[in-house]
Amino acid sequence: MSWGVQVIFGSAVLAICAIVHVAVLAVGIPMFRRFVAFLPDSRMVHHNIALLCFGVFIIVLAHTIQVWFWAFTFFWLDAFTSFEESFYFATITYTTLGYGDLILGEGLRIFGAFASITGFLTFGISTAFLIGLVVRILPDTFRTDDD
């Protein structure tokens, strides 16, 4: 695959993953509201733990979908001989860990870099989502004397 095609295809997969990530979080928000209504007392510690766990579950779900999508894409492109290798490579690249024990051929190196860009971008979105969640759950913790 030429470098231009790798950039275009990598950008497309990145865009799909970003849309999926935001969509999972957006769908999770109304579910989160229903979950809040289901819990008994908002001042109880277990209430806050349950809400944070639910938020983390939504984030993990979004990232899991994306890693699987990257793995299927690498496998579909015959980047590796097995799906296990594709999944392993997608996971370590998406998390920007990149051990280097598996590498892509020259025709997919640029494309593969987009998996790490996707992870970097969506981990940032997840962090913002989680911080927003914590601020809403524990508003008194983040108030200053000026508020």
Phi, psi and omega per residue, in radians:
M1 nan 2.300 3.134
S2 -1.192 2.831 -3.089
W3 -1.116 -0.616 3.125
G4 -1.137 -0.737 3.099
V5 -1.150 -0.675 3.103
Q6 -1.066 -0.745 3.132
V7 -1.129 -0.799 -3.129
I8 -1.137 -0.836 -3.127
F9 -1.157 -0.732 3.097
G10 -1.090 -0.711 3.099
S11 -1.122 -0.671 3.129
A12 -1.146 -0.790 3.131
V13 -1.145 -0.705 3.079
L14 -1.035 -0.800 -3.133
A15 -1.091 -0.748 3.109
I16 -1.054 -0.797 -3.133
C17 -1.117 -0.715 3.123
A18 -1.109 -0.711 3.108
I19 -1.135 -0.769 3.107
V20 -1.058 -0.779 -3.111
H21 -1.061 -0.876 -3.137
V22 -1.123 -0.674 3.131
A23 -1.114 -0.760 3.122
V24 -1.090 -0.749 3.109
L25 -1.135 -0.720 -3.132
A26 -1.151 -0.683 3.090
V27 -1.222 -0.563 -3.139
G28 -1.205 -0.475 -3.098
I29 -1.104 -0.875 3.080
P30 -1.095 -0.628 3.079
M31 -1.113 -0.665 3.120
F32 -1.094 -0.730 3.124
R33 -1.103 -0.721 3.090
R34 -1.141 -0.657 3.125
F35 -1.121 -0.708 3.108
V36 -1.078 -0.761 -3.139
A37 -1.129 -0.494 -3.129
F38 -1.286 -0.530 -3.090
L39 -1.340 2.493 -3.023
P40 -1.207 -1.221 -2.992
D41 -2.051 2.140 -3.066
S42 -1.280 -0.167 -3.134
R43 -1.612 -0.099 -3.097
M44 -1.425 2.514 -3.134
V45 -1.072 -0.718 -3.129
H46 -1.110 -0.469 3.073
H47 -1.105 -0.860 -3.138
N48 -1.131 -0.710 3.116
I49 -1.089 -0.766 3.138
A50 -1.095 -0.729 3.137
L51 -1.141 -0.776 3.117
L52 -1.133 -0.703 3.091
C53 -1.082 -0.717 3.108
F54 -1.106 -0.755 3.096
G55 -1.077 -0.757 3.109
V56 -1.146 -0.674 3.089
F57 -1.021 -0.773 3.131
I58 -1.075 -0.760 3.138
I59 -1.120 -0.810 3.140
V60 -1.080 -0.701 3.102
L61 -1.041 -0.802 -3.136
A62 -1.068 -0.785 3.139
H63 -1.181 -0.665 -3.139
T64 -1.094 -0.767 3.108
I65 -1.016 -0.747 -3.099
Q66 -1.202 -0.723 3.109
V67 -1.074 -0.749 3.097
W68 -1.097 -0.690 3.122
F69 -1.102 -0.801 3.086
W70 -1.081 -0.737 -3.136
A71 -1.071 -0.808 3.106
F72 -1.095 -0.655 3.134
T73 -1.145 -0.801 3.092
F74 -1.068 -0.706 3.140
F75 -1.173 -0.749 3.126
W76 -1.064 -0.601 3.134
L77 -1.441 0.068 -3.094
D78 0.998 0.629 3.118
A79 -1.219 -0.503 -3.125
F80 -2.387 2.847 -3.069
T81 -1.390 -0.351 -3.133
S82 -2.362 2.771 3.080
F83 -1.166 -0.600 3.110
E84 -0.992 -0.785 3.110
E85 -1.135 -0.717 3.118
S86 -1.076 -0.766 3.140
F87 -1.152 -0.759 3.117
Y88 -1.054 -0.847 -3.135
F89 -1.100 -0.756 3.131
A90 -1.055 -0.731 -3.114
T91 -1.158 -0.857 -3.086
I92 -1.267 -0.460 3.107
T93 -1.377 -0.763 3.134
Y94 -1.038 -0.672 3.128
T95 -1.430 0.044 -3.115
T96 1.045 0.364 3.087
L97 -1.332 -0.910 3.024
G98 0.915 1.300 -3.134
Y99 -1.049 -0.604 -3.113
G100 1.583 0.037 3.112
D101 -1.331 -0.411 2.987
L102 -2.098 2.339 3.103
I103 -2.313 2.715 3.111
L104 -1.503 2.698 3.032
G105 -1.210 2.945 -3.091
E106 -0.993 -0.548 -3.100
G107 -1.331 -0.064 -3.128
L108 -2.313 0.057 -3.063
R109 -1.066 -0.802 3.141
I110 -1.149 -0.754 3.104
F111 -1.009 -0.790 -3.130
G112 -1.062 -0.555 3.124
A113 -1.092 -0.480 3.136
F114 -1.174 -0.410 3.067
A115 -1.139 -0.709 3.125
S116 -1.268 -0.618 3.067
I117 -1.090 -0.715 3.111
T118 -1.052 -0.847 3.132
G119 -1.058 -0.796 -3.136
F120 -1.035 -0.804 -3.140
L121 -1.118 -0.859 -3.048
T122 -1.309 -0.461 3.005
F123 -1.153 -0.595 3.056
G124 -1.137 -0.762 3.095
I125 -1.083 -0.729 3.128
S126 -1.109 -0.711 3.125
T127 -1.088 -0.792 3.113
A128 -1.072 -0.737 3.115
F129 -1.063 -0.817 -3.109
L130 -1.162 -0.700 3.094
I131 -1.112 -0.761 3.086
G132 -1.039 -0.682 3.124
L133 -1.141 -0.800 -3.136
V134 -1.099 -0.733 3.131
V135 -1.101 -0.637 3.111
R136 -1.293 -0.633 -3.107
I137 -1.305 -0.693 -3.078
L138 -2.106 1.059 -3.023
P139 -1.112 -0.596 -3.113
D140 -1.185 -0.472 3.140
T141 -1.143 -0.528 -3.034
F142 -1.823 0.159 3.099
R143 -1.445 2.495 3.051
T144 -1.808 3.036 3.121
D145 -1.161 -0.370 -3.121
D146 -1.356 -0.309 -3.070
D147 -1.277 nan nan
